[in-house]
Amino acid sequence: MRDVTLTNIFDHHIAKKYVTRSGLAHAVAVAYHAVKLSKIENVDVDLAAKAGFLHDIGHYTWYNQNGKWDYELYRKNDIHAIKGAERAHKLLIRLGENPIRAKQVSLAILFHTDSFLPGGEVDRTALQSIVKRADEKDEEPGGAHHYRTITADRARQSLQKLDSIIDRHLTQQLQQRQAE
C-alpha cells in the first residue's frame, strides 16, 4: 500500500547515520506522537509518521569535536530544519517515495520549528502543525531529549509496530471509503 515504510527508512544507511546522531529515541517518540495527533485530526498518518521520524535529520552539523551533539552551538546557528528537509527529501526519493509525498514530508520537516525563521511564526498546513506539536510533546529542557538512548533493535521493533498501526489505519480508511 505504501511506497516506503518507516522500517525501510530506518534500515537505510543515511537514516542510520543522521537520525541516530540527532537522537533515535526522540525520533521514534515523535513519530508515535505524530501518528496519534494525525488520527485525531484526520491527517495522513503515513506522512505524519515519516516527517516525525525524520524531523531532526538535519542536526548532524552541530556536533562538537568529541562527536557529542552541542545544544548551545545548535541554538546559536540552527538551520537543522532546512538541512533536514533537503536530506529527508533526497532519502525518501532514493527509497522510492512518491515525489509529491516526499515533498510534503520535507515541508513538514522544514516547518517543524520556528528557530531558523527571522520573524518567528509561519502559517502551517495541518501536517506541518502536527509535526511541530509532536516534536514539542517530546522536548526536554536543554535539548536532553536528543540524548535519550534506545537500542537499534528496540527502535526497529518500535518502528515495525508503528508501520503495522499505520497499515491498519490506512486499510480501515480505505474500507470506509469503499463502503460509502
C-alpha positions in Angstrom: 0.0 0.0 0.0 2.8 2.5 0.9 5.8 3.0 -1.3 8.2 3.4 1.7 7.7 2.3 5.3 9.4 3.6 8.5 11.4 0.4 8.6 12.6 1.0 5.1 13.8 4.4 6.2 15.4 3.1 9.4 17.3 0.4 7.5 18.9 2.9 5.1 22.5 3.9 6.0 21.7 7.6 5.6 19.0 7.4 8.2 21.1 5.3 10.5 23.9 7.9 10.3 21.9 11.1 10.8 18.8 10.1 12.8 20.9 8.2 15.3 23.2 11.1 15.9 20.3 13.5 16.5 18.5 11.2 18.9 17.0 8.0 17.8 14.7 7.6 20.9 13.4 11.1 20.2 12.8 10.4 16.5 10.8 7.3 17.3 8.8 9.1 20.1 7.9 12.0 17.7 6.8 9.6 15.0 4.4 8.0 17.5 3.1 11.4 18.7 2.6 12.4 15.1 0.6 9.4 14.3 -1.7 9.9 17.4 -2.2 13.5 16.5 -2.8 12.8 12.8 -5.5 10.2 13.6 -7.3 12.8 15.8 -7.1 15.5 13.2 -7.7 13.2 10.1 -4.3 14.0 8.6 -2.3 11.4 6.6 -0.8 9.2 9.3 1.9 7.9 6.9 3.2 11.4 6.1 3.0 12.4 9.7 5.0 9.4 10.9 7.7 9.9 8.3 8.0 13.6 9.0 8.0 12.9 12.7 10.7 10.3 12.5 12.9 12.3 10.2 12.2 15.8 11.6 15.7 16.2 13.2 17.7 14.5 10.4 19.5 17.9 9.8 21.1 18.2 13.2 24.3 16.4 12.3 26.3 19.6 11.5 26.1 20.8 15.1 28.3 18.2 16.8 31.4 19.3 18.6 34.9 17.8 18.1 34.2 15.0 20.6 31.3 13.8 18.5 28.7 14.9 21.0 25.7 16.9 19.9 26.3 20.5 21.1 23.0 22.1 22.1 24.4 25.6 22.6 26.1 25.6 19.3 22.8 24.4 17.7 20.8 27.2 19.4 23.2 29.8 18.0 23.4 28.5 14.5 20.3 26.4 13.9 19.5 25.5 10.3 18.6 21.9 11.1 15.1 22.2 9.6 16.5 23.5 6.3 19.2 20.9 6.1 16.8 18.2 7.3 14.1 18.9 4.8 16.7 18.6 2.0 18.3 15.4 3.4 14.9 13.8 4.1 13.6 14.6 0.6 16.7 13.1 -1.0 16.5 9.9 1.2 12.8 9.4 0.5 13.2 9.8 -3.3 16.1 7.3 -3.2 13.9 4.8 -1.3 11.1 5.2 -4.0 8.7 7.5 -2.2 6.2 9.3 -4.4 7.8 12.7 -5.2 4.7 14.7 -4.1 4.5 12.8 -0.8 8.3 13.2 -0.3 7.9 17.0 -0.8 5.0 17.1 1.8 7.2 15.3 4.3 10.1 17.6 3.6 8.0 20.7 4.1 6.7 19.4 7.4 10.3 18.9 8.5 11.2 22.4 7.3 8.3 24.0 9.3 8.5 21.9 12.5 10.4 24.7 14.2 10.5 28.5 14.1 14.1 28.6 15.2 15.5 29.4 11.7 12.9 32.0 10.8 13.9 35.6 11.3 10.4 36.8 12.2 9.2 33.8 14.1 5.8 32.2 13.3 4.6 31.0 9.9 1.3 29.7 8.6 1.4 25.9 8.7 -0.6 23.2 7.0 -2.3 20.6 9.3 0.5 18.1 8.7 3.2 20.7 9.4 1.4 21.8 12.6 1.1 18.1 13.7 4.9 17.5 13.3 5.7 20.7 15.2 3.4 19.7 18.1 4.6 16.1 18.1 8.2 17.4 18.5 7.2 19.7 21.3 5.4 16.9 23.1 8.8 15.1 23.4 11.1 18.0 24.1 13.1 18.3 27.3 14.9 21.3 28.8 18.4 21.9 27.4 17.9 19.5 24.5 18.0 16.5 26.8 15.6 14.7 24.5 18.4 14.3 22.0 20.5 12.4 24.5 18.0 9.7 25.4 19.0 6.3 24.2 17.4 3.3 22.6 19.0 0.3 21.1 18.8 -0.1 17.3 16.9 -3.4 17.8 14.3 -1.7 20.1 13.9 1.2 17.7 13.5 -1.1 14.7 10.8 -3.1 16.6 9.0 0.1 17.6 9.0 1.3 14.0 7.8 -2.1 12.8 4.9 -1.8 15.3 4.2 1.7 14.1 4.2 0.5 10.5 1.6 -2.0 11.4 -0.5 0.6 13.1 -0.3 2.8 10.0 -1.1 0.0 7.7 -4.2 -1.0 9.7 -5.4 2.6 9.9 -4.9 3.1 6.1 -6.8 -0.2 5.4 -9.7 0.9 7.7 -9.8 4.3 5.9 -9.9 2.5 2.5 -12.7 0.1 3.6 -14.7 3.0 5.0 -14.4 4.9 1.7 -15.4 1.8 -0.3 -18.5 1.3 2.0 -19.7 4.8 1.4 
